[in-house]
Amino acid sequence: MANQRMTQTQLVRSLAEATEVPNKTARQLLDHLGSLAISEVKKNGVFVLPGLGRLVRVDRKARMGRNPATGEAIKIPAKKVVKFRVAKAAKDAIVPPKKK
């Protein structure tokens, strides 16, 4: 079971136990955090989760691409995308930097 991902229910239960609140309260916290992140990225273009990273709205420029089936050049329009940038502390904790 080491390679199994944590489910939402397991996450809620773990949060509830760690903070000594009911499961319902932990689920509400998680739901509110998600909706808060979405509204902040829409409004300000960035949402920071301290210690984990940040959600950032990025404008992609229009560019030329290729249709992989025909090799034909196609124009890819500009668009906005959301990216998650992992905090350095979290990255270093998960994958320690190589020692020189």
VOGU-3710 file (C-alpha; in Angstrom, 3 decimals, decimal comma):
1> manqrmtqtq> 0,000/0,000/0,000  3,030/2,317/-0,060  2,317/3,489/-3,629  -1,336/4,311/-3,023  -2,397/7,972/-3,150  -4,195/9,634/-0,274  -7,917/10,014/-0,989  -9,917/13,125/-0,159  -11,628/11,264/2,691  -8,264/10,219/4,145
11> lvrslaeate> -7,004/13,806/3,822  -10,075/15,175/5,618  -9,751/12,543/8,362  -6,055/13,308/8,835  -6,720/17,068/9,043  -9,566/16,493/11,505  -7,398/14,318/13,765  -4,415/16,680/13,651  -6,493/19,759/14,493  -8,935/17,971/16,814
21> vpnktarqll> -12,043/19,137/14,915  -14,925/17,082/13,457  -14,577/15,621/9,949  -17,335/17,941/8,726  -15,374/21,016/9,834  -12,182/19,741/8,185  -14,084/19,112/4,917  -15,556/22,638/5,044  -12,059/24,040/5,575  -10,724/22,132/2,578
31> dhlgslaise> -13,674/23,198/0,384  -13,294/26,831/1,424  -9,536/26,746/0,789  -10,188/25,467/-2,749  -12,799/28,105/-3,550  -10,644/30,833/-1,969  -7,679/29,785/-4,139  -9,817/29,928/-7,301  -11,294/33,353/-6,502  -7,890/34,825/-5,576
41> vkkngvfvlp> -6,244/33,592/-8,797  -9,158/35,015/-10,816  -8,949/38,373/-9,021  -5,203/38,862/-8,388  -3,508/36,286/-10,629  -1,782/34,540/-7,707  -2,625/32,504/-4,591  0,101/31,527/-2,125  -0,080/28,415/0,054  2,734/29,048/2,565
51> glgrlvrvdr> 5,213/26,183/2,676  3,743/24,459/-0,420  3,807/26,880/-3,321  1,666/29,228/-5,347  -1,025/29,067/-8,001  -0,198/31,588/-10,730  -2,209/32,725/-13,763  0,107/33,025/-16,774  -0,563/34,583/-20,186  0,703/32,369/-23,003
61> karmgrnpat> 1,608/34,136/-26,231  0,278/33,055/-29,608  2,736/30,772/-31,396  3,198/28,512/-34,377  2,937/24,766/-33,848  2,713/21,593/-35,903  -0,123/19,159/-36,430  1,562/15,877/-35,423  -0,581/13,829/-37,830  0,102/15,852/-40,996
71> geaikipakk> 3,147/17,939/-40,097  1,210/21,029/-41,220  2,062/24,322/-39,472  -0,825/25,695/-37,397  -1,320/28,900/-35,429  -1,909/28,311/-31,694  -3,818/31,269/-30,202  -2,807/33,139/-27,037  -4,521/32,022/-23,831  -4,401/32,219/-20,060
81> vvkfrvakaa> -3,322/29,132/-18,083  -2,890/28,357/-14,376  0,370/26,871/-13,107  1,440/25,635/-9,687  4,933/26,679/-8,644  6,299/24,548/-5,818  7,968/26,392/-2,934  11,709/25,840/-2,590  11,319/24,507/0,975  8,781/21,893/-0,171
91> kdaivppkkk> 10,880/20,921/-3,197  14,027/20,518/-1,086  12,130/18,467/1,527  10,768/16,058/-1,113  13,820/15,883/-3,393  16,929/17,007/-1,493  19,391/19,046/-3,574  22,580/17,288/-4,659  25,615/18,044/-2,537  28,559/19,553/-4,410
//
